[in-house]
Amino acid sequence: MKQENTNERLLPMTGAYNMRDLGGYKNIEGNHVKRNTFIRSDDLGNLTITDLEYLAHLPLRTVIDFRGEEEKRSTPDRLPETVSKYIQLPIEAGDISDIARSDKNDMATVMEQVYGYIIRNQQSTYSEFFKIISVNKNTPLLFHCSAGKDRTGIAAALLLSALGVDRKTVIEDYMLSAKHIPQKYEFITKAHPELKPLVTVKKEYIETAFHVMDKEYGGVENYLVNNLGADIKKLRELYTE
């Protein structure tokens, strides 16, 4: 991926570290994902007035929040006035906390297990996500969690896959979080270096998600259609050009 495209994707936010446009990617049919239609992000709790004005100018209509209740109470979203739908699809951190009760020195393996868990156990959440995005009037749409890398990263990978973007490019998009998110959690990793795998991304994390879909569900497209109910043909007609 060219450097200029990397910087193009990052929206000019002061109060968010990892807000990126998913538009512009070329799919297997030779079309491109529409720009300013789907935005992936970390939390919106620290957006400035200027940030909100930028999003209102899109104009942003829908926000999907994958965070759990405690996360939302700790850092409530700030939304532009153009948003008419704020939809909560929580993937609770507590749902995956048991996985993390293993050796702190093997946190990277823990994260791979988390991704497999999400693919297997959060299908109803991502099915609802696809129902929402299949309605054109819900766009421009932003979806996010706290860091914008795991729950959001999987959502973005599923969405881009549904729109026909090849796996290599999907993984490249996922890995952009490794560039943008570490500074958000620098205060944690300086004190606890062993926790670094929890606050960044590695290719192995998202590859685990794809591996589970390939081996247990017959591939990504089968997973999207049969397990999430995604209408791939409709999505590509709506959101690629």
Helices and strands as residue ranges (DSSP letters): H 3-9, E 20-21, E 38-41, H 49-57, E 62-65, H 69-74, E 85-88, H 93-96, G 97-100, G 104-106, H 107-121, H 123-133, G 136-138, E 141-144, H 151-162, H 167-175, H 177-180, G 182-185, H 186-191, G 193-199, H 203-217, H 220-222, I 223-227, H 232-239
